[in-house]
Amino acid sequence: MAKAQEKVSFGQRLKQIGMVFSFTAKRDKWFVPLAVVAVLVPIALTVVAVLRWGWLWLPIGILLALLGLLIVLNLRSNRAMMNAAEGQPGAAASILESMRGDWRVTPAVSSTTQMDMVHLVVGKPGVILLGEGNPQRTRSLLGQEKRRLAKVIGTAPLYDYLIGQGDDELSIRKLRTTLLRLPPNLKGKDVNALDKRLKALSAARPQLPKGAIPKNMRPPKGAFRQMRGR
């Protein structure tokens, strides 16, 4: 059974929002000016409304200012995360691990010493392989994994993507939306059964040492997840 979601206190949530704010401000030169505009415009309109129609508009104006700030923070933080993740080994797996929904992510089921790697994802669309690294070497890894998995996945759909900026490659900026648009081919019980078979298949294989996939392209775990209300 899945673990119960940990409860986050109001203080912890504020701390996480602060980490996202700091992370975004350091990597996006437009974030602070846009955040200031998002706050000042509602406040200016609120001052006018209070002078003309009374203090009833004050709490409404404050809420609008906070809403504007959070919208700018959400949009620019996602952009900053994508900029930081682009080109980092293991970035695709890190992004998928924070996605909403039932996605079973196994980073680097296959890899080379040059940090080319293939990640395995199991979800309602089926089985998904994501390759990162040198295109020629990674395509070879993808082909090997597809042949290996074809023996155990049965009729489950198998998708494969090579992360990159070239032709026939998937930009990491479009990774999340691309996977979310895939059709839900499997039911929950089918995802569980398929995940168990693939884990059993991978259990005997040597795993990539812990720490080999860098995590420094995103803020501490949970920060973006809390911002998106997961």
ABEGO torsion letter per residue (X at the ends): XBBBBBBBBAAAAAAAAAAAAAAAAAABAAAAAAAAAAAAAAAAAAAAAAAAAEAAAAAAAAAAAAAAAAAAAAAAAAAAAAAAABGBBGAAAAAAAABBEBBBBBBGABBBAAGBBBBBBBBAAEBBBBBBEBAAAAAAAAAAAAAAAAAAAEABBBBBBBBEABBGBBBAAAAAAAAAABBBABBAAAAAAAAAAAAAAAAABBBBBBGABBAAABBBBGAAAAAAGX
